[in-house]
């Protein structure tokens, strides 16, 4: 397990409705976006958004689910998707059904996991996904549901080559005794955990022993001062764009180490 706490991290921007950090910027040059529909069971579908490199080969394909309080338009997800696309990733963001319907309360876990599986199948079926690593994950709840899918994947689910867990919700806020980690031991692929030192849903003193038990499968990158949305105190005096860039570069370096397992 590798942990990084090196770079000073950034100034908190004005909170968005979802409280997710992201720079006040448009999509980077060299990135193309398009809207798609992800088919679910019984004829239903949810909205998706693909970020892809405008030129050059695709190096990896990445699935990003949103957190419980947001949608696929969470600024942090958009920043990660576009940043990784600029570095050669084909990245799909998608809504869970409750967010698609405008409801606040998340669906039950089986419905959430089924949505991750449907989005993963859609992404794995893209021609650009052939022969390159497939990485599942997302922000908070989205990443947790992806990890649960991979831990107990059915034969109909694509085999993940990696898990990207952004702000993993190790326990409910204020309830560190209720760990959500038992299933992680059943995951064989590499996992990258991005965590903030002020995250009320992820006590690092509890996360690090969990990751030590996972051994070389788990990599941890720590954002000093970051909360659950990677916002940090203004007193640190650096920009939100710097935080986003650090997260994107960390992800890109880790993704470059992956190999297709299927």
C-alpha positions in Angstrom: 0.0 0.0 0.0 1.3 3.4 -0.9 0.2 6.6 0.9 0.9 10.1 -0.3 0.6 13.2 1.7 3.1 15.4 -0.1 1.6 18.3 -1.8 -0.1 21.2 0.1 -3.7 21.3 -1.1 -6.0 23.8 -2.1 -8.3 26.7 -1.3 -12.0 25.8 -0.8 -14.2 27.2 -3.5 -17.8 28.3 -2.9 -19.7 25.1 -2.3 -21.9 23.8 -5.1 -25.3 22.3 -4.3 -23.6 18.9 -4.1 -20.6 20.3 -2.1 -18.2 18.7 -4.5 -15.0 20.5 -5.2 -14.0 21.4 -8.8 -12.2 24.2 -10.5 -14.3 27.0 -12.2 -13.3 25.9 -15.7 -14.7 24.5 -18.9 -13.7 21.2 -20.4 -10.0 21.0 -21.3 -8.9 21.2 -24.9 -8.5 17.8 -26.6 -11.6 16.3 -24.9 -14.9 15.5 -26.5 -18.1 15.0 -24.5 -21.4 13.5 -25.5 -24.6 12.5 -23.8 -25.8 8.9 -23.9 -28.6 6.7 -22.4 -27.7 3.7 -20.4 -30.4 0.9 -20.7 -31.6 -0.7 -17.5 -34.1 -3.5 -16.9 -37.7 -3.3 -18.0 -37.1 -0.7 -20.7 -35.8 1.9 -18.2 -32.7 4.0 -18.8 -30.6 6.6 -17.1 -28.6 9.5 -18.5 -24.9 9.1 -19.1 -22.0 11.4 -20.2 -18.9 10.3 -22.0 -15.6 12.2 -22.0 -13.1 10.9 -24.6 -9.8 12.1 -26.0 -10.3 14.1 -29.2 -7.3 12.5 -30.7 -4.9 9.6 -30.0 -5.6 6.1 -28.7 -7.7 5.2 -25.7 -5.5 3.9 -22.9 -8.1 2.9 -20.3 -11.9 3.0 -19.9 -13.3 4.3 -16.6 -16.8 4.2 -15.1 -17.6 6.9 -12.4 -20.8 6.8 -10.3 -21.9 9.8 -8.3 -22.3 10.2 -4.5 -25.5 9.9 -2.6 -26.3 13.6 -2.7 -25.4 14.4 -6.3 -25.8 13.4 -9.9 -23.5 12.7 -12.8 -23.0 16.4 -13.0 -21.1 16.6 -9.6 -18.3 19.0 -10.4 -15.6 16.7 -9.0 -16.8 13.8 -11.3 -16.8 16.2 -14.3 -13.3 17.4 -13.5 -12.0 13.8 -13.1 -13.7 12.6 -16.2 -12.4 15.4 -18.4 -8.9 15.3 -16.9 -8.6 11.6 -17.4 -10.0 11.9 -20.9 -7.3 14.5 -21.7 -4.7 11.9 -20.7 -6.2 9.1 -22.9 -9.2 7.8 -20.9 -12.7 7.0 -22.2 -14.8 7.9 -19.1 -18.5 7.4 -18.5 -20.4 9.2 -15.8 -24.0 8.1 -15.2 -27.0 8.7 -13.0 -28.5 6.3 -10.5 -32.3 5.9 -11.0 -33.3 7.9 -8.0 -31.2 10.8 -9.2 -32.6 10.5 -12.7 -36.1 10.8 -11.2 -35.1 13.8 -9.1 -35.5 12.0 -5.8 -33.2 12.7 -2.8 -33.3 9.3 -1.2 -31.0 6.7 -2.8 -32.3 3.5 -4.2 -31.7 0.3 -2.2 -28.3 -1.4 -2.7 -29.5 -4.1 -5.1 -30.9 -1.5 -7.5 -27.8 0.7 -7.2 -25.5 -2.3 -7.9 -27.6 -3.4 -10.8 -27.2 0.1 -12.3 -23.4 -0.1 -11.9 -23.5 -3.4 -13.7 -25.6 -2.1 -16.6 -23.3 1.0 -17.0 -20.2 -1.3 -16.9 -21.7 -3.6 -19.6 -22.5 -0.5 -21.8 -19.0 0.8 -21.4 -17.2 -2.5 -21.9 -19.2 -2.9 -25.2 -17.7 0.2 -26.7 -15.2 -0.6 -29.5 -12.6 1.6 -27.8 -12.7 -0.6 -24.7 -11.3 -3.6 -26.5 -7.9 -4.6 -25.2 -7.5 -1.9 -22.6 -8.1 -1.9 -18.8 -11.7 -1.5 -17.6 -11.8 0.5 -14.3 -15.0 0.8 -12.2 -15.6 3.3 -9.4 -16.9 6.7 -8.5 -17.4 9.2 -5.7 -18.4 7.9 -2.3 -21.6 5.8 -2.7 -20.9 5.3 -6.4 -17.5 3.9 -5.7 -18.8 1.7 -2.8 -21.5 0.2 -5.0 -18.9 -0.5 -7.7 -16.7 -2.3 -5.1 -19.7 -4.4 -4.0 -20.4 -5.4 -7.6 -16.8 -6.4 -8.2 -16.6 -8.3 -4.9 -19.6 -10.5 -5.8 -19.7 -10.1 -9.6 -22.0 -12.4 -11.5 -20.8 -14.0 -14.8 -22.9 -11.4 -16.7 -20.8 -8.5 -15.3 -17.7 -7.3 -17.0 -14.5 -8.2 -15.1 -12.9 -5.1 -13.6 -9.2 -4.5 -14.0 -9.2 -1.9 -11.2 -11.3 0.0 -8.8 -11.1 3.8 -8.4 -12.6 4.8 -5.0 -12.9 8.6 -4.6 -13.8 9.5 -1.0 -14.8 5.9 0.0 -17.5 6.0 2.7 -15.8 3.6 5.2 -18.5 4.3 7.8 -21.5 6.6 8.4 -20.7 10.0 9.8 -20.2 9.8 13.5 -20.4 6.0 13.5 -16.9 4.7 13.1 -17.9 1.4 14.6 -20.0 0.5 11.5 -17.3 -0.3 9.0 -18.3 -0.9 5.3 -15.2 -2.9 4.5 -15.9 -6.7 4.8 -16.4 -7.2 1.1 -13.1 -5.5 0.1 -11.2 -8.7 1.0 -13.0 -10.5 -1.8 -11.8 -8.1 -4.5 -8.8 -9.4 -6.5 -8.1 -6.4 -8.7 -6.0 -3.3 -7.8 -7.8 -0.5 -5.9 -6.9 3.2 -5.6 -8.4 5.0 -2.6 -8.4 8.8 -2.6 -9.1 10.1 0.9 -9.1 13.4 2.7 -7.7 13.9 6.3 -10.9 15.6 7.4 -13.4 13.2 5.9 -16.1 12.4 8.5 -17.1 9.3 6.6 -13.6 7.8 6.4 -11.4 7.9 9.5 -7.9 7.3 8.1 -6.9 5.6 11.4 -9.5 2.9 10.5 -8.9 2.8 6.7 -5.2 2.2 6.9 -5.4 -1.1 8.8 -8.1 -2.3 6.3 -5.8 -1.5 3.4 -2.8 -3.1 5.0 -4.8 -6.3 5.1 -5.4 -6.0 1.4 -1.7 -5.8 0.7 -0.4 -4.7 -2.7 -3.9 -4.6 -4.2 -4.6 -1.3 -2.4 -3.0 2.1 -3.0 -3.9 5.1 -0.8 -3.5 8.7 -1.8 -4.2 11.2 1.0 -5.3 14.8 0.5 -4.1 16.8 3.5 -6.9 18.9 4.8 -9.5 17.5 2.5 -13.1 16.7 3.6 -15.4 14.2 2.1 -15.7 16.3 -1.1 -12.0 17.2 -1.0 -12.7 20.8 -0.1 -10.1 22.2 2.3 -9.7 25.3 4.5 -9.1 28.6 2.8 -6.1 29.1 5.0 -4.1 26.6 3.0 -4.0 29.2 0.2 -3.9 27.2 -3.0 -6.6 26.8 -5.7 -9.3 24.2 -6.2 -7.8 23.6 -9.6 -4.6 22.5 -7.9 -6.6 19.9 -5.9 -8.3 18.6 -9.0 -5.0 18.4 -10.9 -3.4 16.4 -8.0 -6.3 13.9 -8.0 -6.3 13.6 -11.8 -2.5 13.1 -11.9 -2.6 10.5 -9.1 -5.3 8.6 -10.9 -3.5 8.8 -14.2 -0.3 7.4 -12.7 -2.1 4.6 -11.1 -4.1 3.8 -14.2 -0.9 3.5 -16.2 0.2 0.6 -14.0 -2.9 -1.5 -14.8 -3.1 -4.4 -17.2 -6.1 -6.0 -18.7 -7.0 -9.1 -16.7 -9.8 -10.5 -18.7 
